[in-house]
Amino acid sequence: MINELLGIQYNIAKANATDGKVQNLASYINVGSLKAIHKAMDKNKASGIDRVTKEEYGQNLEENLENLVKRMKSGSYSPNPTRRVYIPKETKGKMRPLGISCYEDKLVENAIAQILEQIYEPKFYDESYGFRPNRNCHKAVKKVVETVRYQKTNYVVEADIRGFFDNVNHEWLMKMLAHDIADRKFLGIIGKFLKAGIMEDGRYLDSERGTPQGNGASPILANIYLHYVLDNWFDVIVKRQCRGESYLVRYADDFVCCFQKKYEAEVFRQRLEERFAKYGLELAEEKTRILEFGRFAEEDRKRRGEGKPETFDFLGFTFYCGADAKKRFFRCKVKTSRKKLRSKTKAMKEWIKSHRDMPLEWIFRMVNAKLRGHYQYYGVTDNMEEICLYLHNTKMLLFKWLNRRSQRRSYTWEAFTKGLLRTFPLIQPQIRVSLLGR
């Protein structure tokens, strides 16, 4: 696999010295690279419409891969339709569609993703944080905090793209890829994946637009699309036309823009809608707004009799204007958003309720694993109160549902807290990620 990556990097360097378009990429999807991807694949991933698992495919791995590569070289390879499933969204009553590919197609998707990553990582902007090496949600949150605290931020544009992954325009995406890639065979393979279709409840549906969430190449394709639609446009056009300062922070299809001047925030909001419409995207009006935010917002709003500055949500956190412990300096602070806290508490309730008859040691071990995961994400600077509240909610849910293991009430509050919780202690909240410092 290392040789393949070195070869791709050589082709990229060669392209940079000529017309900027990378060639000879399809040849890197070969038996060797696919075998390395197969080895790294999660054996517990759900299977596609053919129901073939990693273990089953691996029984004749060499033969299967040689056959796959032969079909790709001859042009006869066609990806299977993805199996559509739905998982609950945090918004009450709504479901999120996922596309589950067949195992063989997953191998090719991951190979495509690795090749595209080599090409586009050097092109992507620092303001993009989603699905990229050495970047994560916490770094995106920290960047917003620092931008508000240290730069001239007076207004924030909070925006939301309606159904982004379902509405990516295939024609525009292929044009964007062709701008940087000259290998028609490689582009043809990507095109086949985009047009492979969907199987839902035994019915075949055409995929005229969108990149299914769950597809191995979908995250990098989404980043490429928004790199050209949003990031590059913001850097080359928007920032250069602003007299004041302006900043963008994006994680996948979630993004926040900070402006020094209100007028420029308003112009951007209008042009953003027009820009998205050109590329088949739509802003969710109910989730898109301009708010006064930053070090001078509280002072200015108080002078106008408008109350405290509004807050905004990004990546599961609510951002609000605050100060340091001694109230000497302005601080942009974060806490778990109400929506996330409610959904996480509800999920914990449903889990405890449905597993309350299991052995106590196992229940507490699993609950602690869930608490640990919550602390790892939400345990950030200034958020101790909210993660303590989540622990409190969990305790109350355990007390309620463990008392319903039988007809007879099992525990008093004292017996629960001084007896059971001492036998099976819950993991205590901890701040894991610092958002301070530059």
C-alpha positions as CSV (number, residue, x, y, z in Angstrom):
1,M,0.0,0.0,0.0
2,I,2.9,2.3,0.7
3,N,4.2,1.9,-2.8
4,E,0.7,2.8,-4.2
5,L,0.6,6.0,-2.1
6,L,4.1,7.0,-3.2
7,G,3.1,6.4,-6.8
8,I,0.0,8.6,-6.4
9,Q,2.1,11.4,-4.8
10,Y,4.5,11.2,-7.7
11,N,1.6,11.6,-10.1
12,I,0.4,14.6,-8.1
13,A,3.8,16.2,-8.2
14,K,4.0,15.6,-11.9
15,A,0.5,17.2,-12.4
16,N,1.5,20.2,-10.3
17,A,4.4,20.8,-12.7
18,T,2.2,20.6,-15.8
19,D,-1.6,21.3,-16.1
20,G,-2.5,20.5,-12.5
21,K,-4.6,17.4,-13.4
22,V,-3.6,14.0,-12.0
23,Q,-3.4,11.0,-14.3
24,N,-3.1,7.2,-14.0
25,L,-5.1,6.7,-10.8
26,A,-7.3,3.7,-11.6
27,S,-4.2,1.4,-11.7
28,Y,-3.7,2.0,-8.0
29,I,-6.9,0.1,-7.3
30,N,-5.2,-3.3,-7.5
31,V,-5.1,-6.6,-5.7
32,G,-2.4,-5.4,-3.3
33,S,-4.1,-2.2,-2.3
34,L,-7.5,-3.9,-2.0
35,K,-6.0,-6.7,0.1
36,A,-4.6,-4.1,2.6
37,I,-8.0,-2.4,2.8
38,H,-9.7,-5.8,3.4
39,K,-7.4,-6.5,6.3
40,A,-8.3,-3.1,7.9
41,M,-12.1,-3.5,7.4
42,D,-14.3,-3.8,10.4
43,K,-15.8,-7.4,10.4
44,N,-18.9,-6.2,12.3
45,K,-20.1,-3.7,9.7
46,A,-23.6,-4.4,8.3
47,S,-23.7,-6.1,5.0
48,G,-25.3,-4.9,1.7
49,I,-28.0,-6.3,-0.5
50,D,-25.9,-9.5,-1.2
51,R,-25.5,-10.1,2.5
52,V,-21.8,-11.1,2.0
53,T,-19.7,-10.5,5.1
54,K,-16.0,-9.8,5.4
55,E,-15.4,-13.4,6.6
56,E,-17.3,-14.9,3.7
57,Y,-15.5,-12.7,1.1
58,G,-12.2,-13.5,2.6
59,Q,-12.6,-17.3,2.2
60,N,-11.5,-16.9,-1.4
61,L,-9.9,-13.5,-1.1
62,E,-7.2,-13.8,-3.7
63,E,-9.6,-15.2,-6.3
64,N,-12.3,-12.6,-5.5
65,L,-9.9,-9.7,-5.7
66,E,-8.3,-10.8,-9.0
67,N,-11.8,-11.2,-10.4
68,L,-12.8,-7.7,-9.2
69,V,-9.7,-6.0,-10.6
70,K,-10.2,-7.8,-13.9
71,R,-13.7,-6.5,-14.2
72,M,-12.5,-3.0,-13.3
73,K,-9.8,-3.1,-16.0
74,S,-12.3,-4.3,-18.7
75,G,-14.9,-1.7,-17.7
76,S,-17.5,-4.4,-16.8
77,Y,-17.5,-3.7,-13.0
78,S,-20.7,-2.1,-11.8
79,P,-21.3,-1.4,-8.1
80,N,-24.5,-2.9,-6.6
81,P,-27.3,-0.6,-5.3
82,T,-26.8,0.4,-1.7
83,R,-29.2,-1.0,0.9
84,R,-31.1,1.9,2.5
85,V,-31.8,1.8,6.2
86,Y,-33.0,4.5,8.5
87,I,-31.8,5.5,12.0
88,P,-33.6,7.9,14.3
89,K,-32.4,11.5,14.3
90,E,-32.3,13.6,17.4
91,T,-35.2,15.7,16.0
92,K,-38.4,14.0,17.3
93,G,-40.0,11.7,14.8
94,K,-37.4,12.2,12.0
95,M,-35.2,9.5,10.5
96,R,-31.8,9.7,8.9
97,P,-31.2,7.5,5.7
98,L,-28.0,5.5,5.5
99,G,-26.7,3.6,2.5
100,I,-25.0,0.2,3.2
101,S,-22.9,-1.0,0.3
102,C,-22.0,-4.6,-0.6
103,Y,-18.7,-5.8,0.9
104,E,-16.8,-5.8,-2.5
105,D,-18.0,-2.3,-3.2
106,K,-16.9,-1.1,0.2
107,L,-13.4,-2.2,-0.7
108,V,-13.5,-0.1,-3.9
109,E,-15.1,2.9,-2.1
110,N,-12.3,2.9,0.5
111,A,-9.6,2.7,-2.2
112,I,-11.2,5.7,-4.0
113,A,-11.3,7.6,-0.7
114,Q,-7.6,7.0,0.0
115,I,-6.6,8.1,-3.5
116,L,-8.8,11.3,-3.3
117,E,-7.4,12.1,0.1
118,Q,-3.9,12.1,-1.4
119,I,-5.0,14.5,-4.1
120,Y,-7.2,16.9,-2.1
121,E,-5.6,17.1,1.4
122,P,-3.0,19.7,0.1
123,K,-5.8,21.6,-1.6
124,F,-8.3,21.8,1.3
125,Y,-8.4,24.9,3.6
126,D,-7.4,24.9,7.2
127,E,-10.9,26.0,8.1
128,S,-12.3,22.6,7.1
129,Y,-12.2,20.1,10.0
130,G,-14.5,17.2,9.1
131,F,-13.3,13.7,8.1
132,R,-9.7,14.8,7.6
133,P,-6.5,13.4,9.1
134,N,-5.5,14.8,12.5
135,R,-8.6,16.9,12.7
136,N,-11.8,16.5,14.8
137,C,-14.9,18.2,16.3
138,H,-13.0,19.5,19.3
139,K,-10.5,21.3,17.1
140,A,-13.3,22.9,15.1
141,V,-15.0,24.0,18.3
142,K,-11.7,25.4,19.7
143,K,-11.2,27.3,16.4
144,V,-14.6,29.0,16.8
145,V,-13.9,29.9,20.4
146,E,-10.5,31.4,19.5
147,T,-11.9,33.3,16.5
148,V,-14.6,34.9,18.6
149,R,-12.2,35.6,21.5
150,Y,-9.1,36.9,19.6
151,Q,-10.4,38.2,16.3
152,K,-12.7,41.1,15.5
153,T,-16.0,39.1,15.7
154,N,-19.2,41.1,16.2
155,Y,-21.7,39.0,14.2
156,V,-22.1,35.3,13.6
157,V,-23.9,33.7,10.7
158,E,-25.3,30.3,11.9
159,A,-26.3,28.3,8.9
160,D,-27.7,24.8,8.1
161,I,-27.8,23.0,4.8
162,R,-31.1,21.1,4.3
163,G,-30.4,17.5,3.5
164,F,-26.9,18.1,2.2
165,F,-25.8,14.4,1.5
166,D,-29.1,13.8,-0.3
167,N,-28.8,16.8,-2.6
168,V,-25.2,16.8,-3.9
169,N,-25.5,17.4,-7.6
170,H,-23.7,14.6,-9.5
171,E,-23.0,16.7,-12.6
172,W,-21.3,19.5,-10.6
173,L,-19.4,17.0,-8.5
174,M,-18.0,15.2,-11.5
175,K,-17.0,18.6,-13.0
176,M,-15.2,19.5,-9.8
177,L,-13.3,16.2,-9.9
178,A,-12.5,16.6,-13.6
179,H,-11.0,20.0,-12.7
180,D,-8.2,18.1,-10.8
181,I,-8.2,14.6,-12.3
182,A,-7.5,13.6,-15.9
183,D,-7.9,9.8,-15.5
184,R,-11.3,9.0,-17.2
185,K,-11.4,5.4,-16.0
186,F,-11.0,6.5,-12.4
187,L,-13.7,9.2,-12.8
188,G,-15.9,6.6,-14.5
189,I,-15.7,4.3,-11.5
190,I,-16.8,7.2,-9.2
191,G,-19.6,8.1,-11.6
192,K,-20.8,4.5,-11.5
193,F,-21.0,4.6,-7.7
194,L,-23.0,7.8,-7.8
195,K,-25.5,6.3,-10.2
196,A,-25.6,2.8,-8.6
197,G,-29.1,3.3,-7.1
198,I,-30.7,2.3,-3.9
199,M,-32.7,-0.7,-2.7
200,E,-35.4,0.1,-0.2
201,D,-37.9,-2.5,1.0
202,G,-37.2,-4.6,-2.1
203,R,-37.7,-1.7,-4.5
204,Y,-35.0,-0.2,-6.7
205,L,-34.7,3.6,-6.7
206,D,-32.6,5.7,-9.0
207,S,-29.9,7.9,-7.4
208,E,-30.1,11.0,-9.5
209,R,-28.4,13.1,-6.8
210,G,-26.7,12.8,-3.4
211,T,-23.9,10.7,-1.9
212,P,-25.3,8.1,0.6
213,Q,-24.2,8.5,4.2
214,G,-22.4,5.3,5.0
215,N,-20.6,5.1,1.7
216,G,-16.8,4.8,2.3
217,A,-16.1,7.6,-0.2
218,S,-19.0,9.9,0.7
219,P,-17.1,12.0,3.4
220,I,-14.3,12.9,1.0
221,L,-16.7,13.6,-1.9
222,A,-18.7,15.8,0.4
223,N,-15.6,17.7,1.4
224,I,-14.6,18.2,-2.3
225,Y,-18.0,19.5,-3.1
226,L,-18.1,22.0,-0.2
227,H,-14.4,22.9,-0.8
228,Y,-15.5,24.4,-4.2
229,V,-19.0,25.5,-3.3
230,L,-18.2,27.2,0.0
231,D,-14.6,27.2,1.3
232,N,-12.8,28.4,-1.9
233,W,-15.6,30.9,-2.7
234,F,-15.4,32.3,0.9
235,D,-11.6,32.7,0.7
236,V,-11.3,34.0,-2.9
237,I,-14.5,36.1,-3.2
238,V,-16.2,36.8,0.2
239,K,-13.1,37.7,2.3
240,R,-11.6,39.9,-0.4
241,Q,-14.8,41.9,-0.7
242,C,-15.1,42.5,3.0
243,R,-13.6,45.7,4.5
244,G,-13.9,44.1,8.0
245,E,-12.6,40.8,9.1
246,S,-14.4,37.5,8.2
247,Y,-13.8,33.9,9.1
248,L,-15.2,30.5,8.3
249,V,-15.1,27.2,10.3
250,R,-16.6,24.1,8.7
251,Y,-17.0,20.5,9.9
252,A,-18.5,18.4,7.1
253,D,-21.8,20.2,6.2
254,D,-22.0,22.2,9.5
255,F,-20.4,25.6,9.4
256,V,-20.2,28.9,11.2
257,C,-19.1,32.3,9.8
258,C,-17.8,35.2,11.9
259,F,-17.9,38.9,10.7
260,Q,-16.7,42.2,12.1
261,K,-19.4,44.2,10.3
262,K,-23.2,43.5,10.3
263,Y,-23.7,44.7,6.8
264,E,-21.2,42.3,5.4
265,A,-22.8,39.4,7.4
266,E,-26.1,40.3,5.8
267,V,-24.7,40.5,2.3
268,F,-23.0,37.1,2.9
269,R,-26.2,35.6,4.1
270,Q,-28.0,36.7,0.9
271,R,-25.2,35.6,-1.4
272,L,-24.9,32.3,0.3
273,E,-28.4,31.4,-0.5
274,E,-27.8,32.3,-4.2
275,R,-24.5,30.4,-4.2
276,F,-26.1,27.2,-2.8
277,A,-29.0,27.4,-5.2
278,K,-26.6,27.4,-8.2
279,Y,-25.2,24.1,-6.9
280,G,-28.4,22.4,-6.0
281,L,-28.3,23.1,-2.3
282,E,-30.7,24.8,0.0
283,L,-30.4,26.7,3.3
284,A,-32.7,25.6,6.1
285,E,-34.4,28.9,6.7
286,E,-35.5,28.0,10.2
287,K,-31.9,27.2,11.3
288,T,-30.1,30.0,9.5
289,R,-29.7,33.4,11.1
290,I,-27.4,36.3,11.9
291,L,-26.8,37.1,15.6
292,E,-24.8,39.7,17.4
293,F,-22.0,37.9,19.2
294,G,-18.6,38.7,20.7
295,R,-16.7,40.8,23.2
296,F,-18.8,44.0,22.5
297,A,-22.2,42.3,22.0
298,E,-23.2,42.3,25.7
299,E,-22.2,45.9,26.2
300,D,-23.9,47.2,23.0
301,R,-27.1,45.2,23.6
302,K,-27.3,46.4,27.2
303,R,-27.0,50.0,26.0
304,R,-29.9,49.4,23.5
305,G,-32.0,47.7,26.1
306,E,-32.0,44.3,24.2
307,G,-30.8,41.9,26.9
308,K,-28.0,39.4,26.8
309,P,-26.4,38.3,23.5
310,E,-28.1,35.3,21.8
311,T,-26.4,32.0,21.7
312,F,-25.8,29.6,18.8
313,D,-25.2,25.8,18.4
314,F,-22.4,24.0,16.6
315,L,-21.4,20.4,16.7
316,G,-23.6,19.6,19.8
317,F,-22.4,22.6,21.8
318,T,-24.0,25.9,22.6
319,F,-21.7,28.9,22.3
320,Y,-22.4,31.9,24.6
321,C,-20.7,35.1,25.7
322,G,-19.0,35.0,29.2
323,A,-16.0,36.0,31.2
324,D,-13.1,34.5,33.1
325,A,-13.6,33.4,36.7
326,K,-12.7,36.9,38.1
327,K,-14.9,38.6,35.4
328,R,-11.9,40.6,34.1
329,F,-11.7,39.3,30.5
330,F,-14.2,38.3,27.8
331,R,-14.5,34.6,27.1
332,C,-16.4,32.7,24.4
333,K,-17.7,29.7,26.4
334,V,-19.5,26.5,25.4
335,K,-21.8,24.0,27.0
336,T,-23.7,20.9,25.9
337,S,-26.7,22.1,23.8
338,R,-30.1,21.5,25.3
339,K,-31.1,19.4,22.3
340,K,-28.1,17.1,22.7
341,L,-28.6,16.8,26.4
342,R,-32.2,15.8,26.0
343,S,-31.5,13.3,23.3
344,K,-28.6,11.7,25.2
345,T,-30.7,11.5,28.3
346,K,-33.5,9.9,26.4
347,A,-31.2,7.4,24.8
348,M,-29.8,6.5,28.3
349,K,-33.4,6.1,29.6
350,E,-34.4,3.7,26.8
351,W,-31.3,1.6,27.2
352,I,-31.6,1.3,31.0
353,K,-35.4,0.6,30.7
354,S,-34.9,-2.2,28.1
355,H,-31.9,-3.8,29.9
356,R,-33.0,-3.4,33.6
357,D,-33.4,-7.2,34.1
358,M,-29.8,-8.0,33.2
359,P,-27.2,-8.7,35.9
360,L,-26.3,-5.5,37.8
361,E,-22.6,-5.8,37.3
362,W,-23.1,-5.9,33.5
363,I,-25.6,-3.0,33.6
364,F,-23.2,-0.7,35.5
365,R,-20.3,-1.7,33.3
366,M,-22.2,-0.7,30.2
367,V,-23.6,2.5,31.7
368,N,-20.0,3.5,32.7
369,A,-18.9,2.9,29.1
370,K,-21.7,5.2,27.9
371,L,-20.7,7.8,30.5
372,R,-17.1,7.6,29.5
373,G,-18.0,8.2,25.9
374,H,-20.1,11.2,26.9
375,Y,-17.3,12.7,29.0
376,Q,-14.8,12.2,26.2
377,Y,-16.8,14.3,23.8
378,Y,-18.5,16.8,26.1
379,G,-15.9,17.1,28.8
380,V,-14.4,20.4,27.5
381,T,-13.5,23.6,29.2
382,D,-16.4,25.4,30.9
383,N,-18.8,22.4,30.5
384,M,-18.4,20.7,33.9
385,E,-21.9,21.7,35.1
386,E,-23.6,20.1,32.1
387,I,-21.7,16.8,32.2
388,C,-22.5,16.6,35.9
389,L,-26.1,17.1,35.0
390,Y,-25.9,14.2,32.6
391,L,-24.4,12.0,35.4
392,H,-27.3,13.2,37.7
393,N,-29.9,12.3,35.1
394,T,-28.3,8.9,34.7
395,K,-28.4,8.2,38.4
396,M,-32.1,9.1,38.6
397,L,-32.8,6.8,35.6
398,L,-31.0,3.9,37.3
399,F,-32.8,4.5,40.5
400,K,-36.2,4.6,38.8
401,W,-35.8,1.6,36.5
402,L,-33.8,-0.7,38.8
403,N,-36.7,-0.3,41.2
404,R,-38.9,-1.8,38.5
405,R,-37.0,-5.1,38.2
406,S,-39.7,-6.7,40.2
407,Q,-43.1,-6.0,41.7
408,R,-41.6,-5.1,45.0
409,R,-39.7,-1.9,45.4
410,S,-36.0,-2.9,45.5
411,Y,-34.1,0.2,46.8
412,T,-34.7,3.3,48.9
413,W,-32.7,6.3,47.8
414,E,-30.3,5.8,50.7
415,A,-29.8,2.1,49.9
416,F,-29.3,3.0,46.2
417,T,-26.7,5.8,46.8
418,K,-24.9,4.4,49.9
419,G,-25.1,0.7,48.9
420,L,-25.5,0.0,45.2
421,L,-23.5,3.0,44.0
422,R,-20.6,2.1,46.3
423,T,-20.6,-1.5,45.1
424,F,-20.8,-0.4,41.5
425,P,-19.5,3.2,41.4
426,L,-20.3,5.4,38.4
427,I,-17.4,7.2,36.6
428,Q,-17.2,10.8,37.7
429,P,-17.2,13.7,35.2
430,Q,-13.9,15.0,34.0
431,I,-12.7,17.8,31.7
432,R,-10.8,15.9,29.0
433,V,-10.3,18.7,26.3
434,S,-9.0,22.2,26.9
435,L,-10.4,24.9,24.7
436,L,-8.0,27.5,26.1
437,G,-4.6,28.5,24.8
438,R,-3.5,29.2,21.3
